[in-house]
């Protein structure tokens, strides 16, 4: 098999794959990677997952137990980025939202190319109306705006707090693909340029999703404000933290669940692309929430978090 044949095969495979599947593949791959790390031995997992206060107090941060862990610890140590770089996630998300809006308003070629690719491969998203495309875009934009505001005026990361660059790359990729995912299954209606009739099913979905989104949106802000007002490394107890160890993660899951419902095509209650994004959010934050619970138990005792769910009521 010649190199040209391989190139042709790859080109045909890529050109016949709808953009929504690229998004779904990224979300599921990232979720699988996080889940795989979560089942590693504790000392290895702590090196790869923990950051901030949990990393500095974890046993693995004190002294690796063998040569492999020593090498891995050194690699992660010298590939750290400031925790404040979380800001790039929200700046990228907002920039992408503005970019796609500009593409739509001025008949941009990139949006048209992606939408045509989606339609040509049989995934035209004709069951998703223009109202849903707009609501999905607005939700993602509002989330980015609020997170930027919080980063600037509410949640100020310690200059000594860092995270592994791999975490940062995965997070950046998530927000970039999310900016595409909120509209890609509505490619058919975007290309048609004419709003579809709003069905009763759409009204019901939006009636459930929009209030849920704003409840989670405001509750997450209150949770972050409460966390920012705590003394260093103390236990949060107000608002939703009375029932959840990581109430802000609970809100994050609700935010993306509401987006997936709001943008679900006719006949289904969950947008497949954003459903895959939700899987990543749940897995990624679930691993971190488990680590947070262990850290609270070590610092404050098991009684401090007894009776609280980590993140998802009645489940986790």
C-alpha positions as CSV (number, residue, x, y, z in Angstrom):
1,X,0.0,0.0,0.0
2,X,1.5,3.3,-1.1
3,X,1.6,6.5,0.9
4,X,-0.8,8.1,-1.5
5,X,-3.3,5.3,-1.1
6,X,-3.1,5.7,2.7
7,X,-3.6,9.5,2.3
8,X,-6.6,8.9,0.1
9,X,-8.1,6.4,2.5
10,X,-7.7,8.9,5.4
11,X,-9.1,11.8,3.3
12,X,-12.2,9.7,2.3
13,X,-12.7,8.7,5.9
14,X,-12.4,12.2,7.2
15,X,-14.5,13.7,4.5
16,X,-17.3,11.2,5.1
17,X,-17.4,11.8,8.8
18,X,-19.9,14.5,10.1
19,X,-18.4,17.2,12.3
20,X,-20.7,16.2,15.1
21,X,-18.9,12.9,15.3
22,X,-15.5,14.6,15.7
23,X,-16.9,16.5,18.6
24,X,-18.4,13.4,20.1
25,X,-15.2,11.4,19.7
26,X,-13.2,14.1,21.4
27,X,-15.6,14.2,24.4
28,X,-15.7,10.4,24.8
29,X,-11.9,10.0,24.3
30,X,-11.3,12.6,27.0
31,X,-13.8,11.0,29.3
32,X,-12.2,7.6,28.7
33,X,-8.7,9.0,29.4
34,X,-9.9,10.6,32.7
35,X,-11.7,7.4,33.7
36,X,-8.6,5.3,32.9
37,X,-6.5,7.5,35.2
38,X,-9.1,7.3,37.9
39,X,-8.6,3.5,38.3
40,X,-4.8,3.7,38.5
41,X,-3.1,3.0,41.9
42,X,-3.6,5.8,44.3
43,X,0.0,7.1,44.3
44,X,0.1,7.2,40.5
45,X,-3.3,8.8,40.3
46,X,-2.4,11.5,42.7
47,X,0.5,12.5,40.6
48,X,-1.6,12.8,37.5
49,X,-4.8,14.2,38.8
50,X,-4.4,16.2,42.0
51,X,-3.5,19.9,41.9
52,X,-3.6,22.9,44.2
53,X,-4.2,22.2,47.8
54,X,-4.9,18.5,47.3
55,X,-1.6,18.0,45.3
56,X,0.5,19.7,48.0
57,X,-0.9,17.6,50.8
58,X,-1.1,14.3,49.0
59,X,1.3,11.5,50.0
60,X,2.7,11.2,46.5
61,X,3.8,14.8,46.6
62,X,6.0,14.1,49.5
63,X,8.1,11.2,48.2
64,X,7.5,8.9,45.2
65,X,7.9,5.2,46.2
66,X,9.8,4.0,43.1
67,X,11.9,5.1,40.2
68,X,9.0,5.1,37.7
69,X,6.9,7.3,40.0
70,X,9.9,9.6,40.6
71,X,10.4,10.1,36.8
72,X,6.6,10.7,36.3
73,X,6.5,13.1,39.2
74,X,9.5,15.0,37.7
75,X,7.8,15.1,34.3
76,X,4.5,16.5,35.7
77,X,6.4,18.9,38.0
78,X,8.2,20.5,35.0
79,X,5.1,20.6,32.8
80,X,2.9,22.6,35.2
81,X,1.0,25.7,34.2
82,X,-0.5,28.3,36.5
83,X,-3.9,27.6,37.8
84,X,-4.8,31.1,36.7
85,X,-4.6,29.8,33.1
86,X,-8.2,28.5,33.6
87,X,-9.1,32.0,32.3
88,X,-8.0,30.8,28.8
89,X,-10.8,28.3,28.9
90,X,-13.5,31.0,29.2
91,X,-11.8,33.4,26.9
92,X,-11.5,30.7,24.2
93,X,-15.2,29.8,24.8
94,X,-16.3,33.4,24.4
95,X,-14.0,34.1,21.4
96,X,-15.4,31.0,19.7
97,X,-19.0,32.1,20.4
98,X,-18.3,35.5,18.9
99,X,-16.6,33.9,15.9
100,X,-19.5,31.6,15.1
101,X,-22.0,34.4,15.5
102,X,-19.9,36.5,13.0
103,X,-19.7,33.5,10.6
104,X,-23.5,33.2,10.7
105,X,-24.3,36.9,10.4
106,X,-21.9,37.5,7.5
107,X,-22.3,34.1,5.7
108,X,-18.8,32.9,6.7
109,X,-17.3,30.1,4.7
110,X,-16.0,28.1,7.6
111,X,-19.5,27.8,9.2
112,X,-21.0,27.0,5.8
113,X,-18.3,24.3,5.1
114,X,-18.9,22.6,8.5
115,X,-22.7,22.8,8.1
116,X,-22.6,21.4,4.5
117,X,-20.3,18.6,5.7
118,X,-22.8,17.8,8.5
119,X,-25.7,17.7,6.1
120,X,-23.9,15.9,3.3
121,X,-23.1,13.0,5.5
122,X,-26.7,12.4,6.5
123,X,-26.5,14.2,9.9
124,X,-28.4,17.3,8.9
125,X,-30.0,18.0,12.3
126,X,-33.3,19.1,10.6
127,X,-35.1,18.2,13.8
128,X,-33.3,21.0,15.7
129,X,-34.9,24.4,15.1
130,X,-33.3,27.8,14.8
131,X,-34.7,28.8,18.2
132,X,-32.8,25.9,19.8
133,X,-29.6,26.8,17.9
134,X,-29.9,30.4,19.3
135,X,-30.7,29.2,22.8
136,X,-27.8,26.9,22.9
137,X,-25.4,29.6,21.7
138,X,-26.8,32.1,24.2
139,X,-26.4,29.6,27.1
140,X,-22.8,28.9,26.2
141,X,-22.0,32.6,25.8
142,X,-23.6,33.5,29.2
143,X,-21.6,30.7,30.9
144,X,-18.4,32.0,29.4
145,X,-19.2,35.7,30.4
146,X,-20.0,34.7,33.9
147,X,-16.9,32.6,34.3
148,X,-14.7,35.4,33.0
149,X,-16.3,37.8,35.5
150,X,-15.7,35.3,38.3
151,X,-12.1,34.8,37.3
152,X,-11.5,38.6,37.3
153,X,-13.5,39.6,40.4
154,X,-14.5,36.6,42.5
155,X,-12.3,33.5,42.3
156,X,-8.6,34.6,42.4
157,X,-6.2,31.6,42.2
158,X,-3.1,31.6,44.3
159,X,0.0,32.4,42.2
160,X,1.6,29.3,43.6
161,X,-1.3,27.0,42.5
162,X,-0.6,25.0,39.3
163,X,-2.0,22.2,37.2
164,X,-0.6,19.7,34.8
165,X,-0.5,21.0,31.2
166,X,-2.3,18.0,30.0
167,X,-5.3,19.0,32.1
168,X,-5.2,22.4,30.6
169,X,-5.0,21.1,27.0
170,X,-8.0,18.8,27.6
171,X,-10.0,21.7,29.1
172,X,-9.2,24.1,26.3
173,X,-10.2,21.4,23.7
174,X,-13.4,20.9,25.6
175,X,-14.5,24.5,25.3
176,X,-13.5,24.8,21.7
177,X,-15.5,21.7,20.7
178,X,-18.4,22.8,22.9
179,X,-18.6,26.0,20.9
180,X,-19.2,23.9,17.8
181,X,-21.3,21.3,19.5
182,X,-24.1,23.7,20.5
183,X,-25.0,24.4,16.9
184,X,-23.6,21.6,14.7
185,X,-26.7,19.4,14.9
186,X,-28.7,22.3,13.7
187,X,-26.7,22.6,10.5
188,X,-29.7,21.9,8.3
189,X,-31.7,24.9,9.5
190,X,-28.7,27.1,9.5
191,X,-28.1,26.4,5.8
192,X,-31.8,26.8,5.0
193,X,-31.8,30.3,6.6
194,X,-35.5,30.1,7.5
195,X,-36.7,29.5,11.0
196,X,-38.6,26.3,11.6
197,X,-42.0,26.3,13.3
198,X,-41.6,26.0,17.0
199,X,-43.3,22.7,18.0
200,X,-45.0,21.8,21.3
201,X,-42.1,19.4,21.9
202,X,-39.6,22.2,21.6
203,X,-41.6,24.5,23.9
204,X,-41.6,21.7,26.5
205,X,-37.9,21.1,26.2
206,X,-37.1,24.8,26.5
207,X,-39.6,25.1,29.4
208,X,-37.6,22.5,31.3
209,X,-34.1,23.4,30.1
210,X,-34.0,27.3,30.4
211,X,-35.2,27.5,34.1
212,X,-32.8,24.7,35.0
213,X,-29.9,26.5,33.2
214,X,-30.5,29.8,35.1
215,X,-31.0,28.0,38.4
216,X,-27.6,26.3,37.9
217,X,-26.0,29.4,36.5
218,X,-26.9,31.6,39.5
219,X,-26.3,28.8,42.0
220,X,-22.8,28.2,40.7
221,X,-22.0,31.9,41.0
222,X,-23.2,31.8,44.6
223,X,-21.1,28.7,45.3
224,X,-18.0,30.2,43.8
225,X,-18.6,33.4,45.8
226,X,-18.9,31.4,48.9
227,X,-15.7,29.4,48.2
228,X,-13.8,32.6,47.5
229,X,-14.9,34.1,50.9
230,X,-13.6,31.1,52.9
231,X,-10.5,31.2,55.0
232,X,-7.7,29.3,53.2
233,X,-8.5,25.6,52.9
234,X,-11.6,25.7,55.1
235,X,-14.8,23.7,54.7
236,X,-17.7,25.2,52.6
237,X,-21.1,24.9,54.4
238,X,-23.5,27.4,52.9
239,X,-26.1,27.0,50.2
240,X,-25.9,23.8,48.2
241,X,-22.8,22.9,50.1
242,X,-25.1,21.8,52.9
243,X,-25.9,18.8,50.8
244,X,-23.0,18.4,48.3
245,X,-19.3,18.2,48.8
246,X,-18.7,19.9,45.5
247,X,-21.9,21.9,44.9
248,X,-20.3,24.0,42.1
249,X,-19.7,20.7,40.2
250,X,-23.4,19.8,40.7
251,X,-24.3,23.1,39.0
252,X,-21.8,22.5,36.2
253,X,-23.4,19.2,35.4
254,X,-26.9,20.8,35.5
255,X,-25.7,23.5,33.1
256,X,-24.5,21.1,30.4
257,X,-27.5,18.8,31.0
258,X,-29.8,21.8,30.4
259,X,-27.9,22.7,27.2
260,X,-28.2,19.1,25.9
261,X,-32.0,19.2,26.5
262,X,-32.5,22.6,25.1
263,X,-30.8,21.7,21.8
264,X,-32.2,18.2,21.5
265,X,-33.6,17.5,17.9
266,X,-37.2,16.4,17.5
267,X,-38.0,13.0,18.8
268,X,-35.2,12.8,21.4
269,X,-34.7,14.5,24.8
270,X,-30.9,14.8,24.6
271,X,-28.7,16.3,22.0
272,X,-26.2,13.5,21.2
273,X,-23.2,15.7,20.8
274,X,-23.8,17.7,24.0
275,X,-24.8,14.4,25.7
276,X,-21.2,13.2,25.0
277,X,-19.9,16.5,26.4
278,X,-22.0,15.9,29.5
279,X,-20.4,12.5,29.9
280,X,-17.0,14.1,29.9
281,X,-18.1,16.8,32.5
282,X,-19.5,14.1,34.8
283,X,-16.5,11.8,34.6
284,X,-13.9,14.6,34.9
285,X,-15.6,16.4,37.7
286,X,-16.5,13.2,39.4
287,X,-12.9,12.1,39.7
288,X,-12.0,15.6,41.2
289,X,-15.0,15.5,43.5
290,X,-13.9,12.1,44.9
291,X,-10.4,13.6,45.6
292,X,-11.9,16.6,47.2
293,X,-14.0,14.4,49.6
294,X,-10.9,12.4,50.6
295,X,-9.0,15.7,51.2
296,X,-11.8,17.0,53.4
297,X,-11.9,13.8,55.3
298,X,-8.2,13.9,55.9
299,X,-8.2,17.5,57.0
300,X,-11.5,17.9,58.9
301,X,-12.5,14.2,59.6
302,X,-15.1,12.0,58.0
303,X,-17.9,13.5,60.1
304,X,-17.4,16.8,58.3
305,X,-18.8,15.4,55.0
306,X,-20.9,12.6,56.3
307,X,-24.4,12.5,54.8
308,X,-23.3,14.7,51.8
309,X,-23.3,13.6,48.2
310,X,-20.1,14.3,46.3
311,X,-21.8,15.8,43.3
312,X,-25.0,14.0,42.0
313,X,-28.0,13.5,44.4
314,X,-28.9,9.9,45.2
315,X,-26.2,8.6,42.9
316,X,-22.8,10.0,43.7
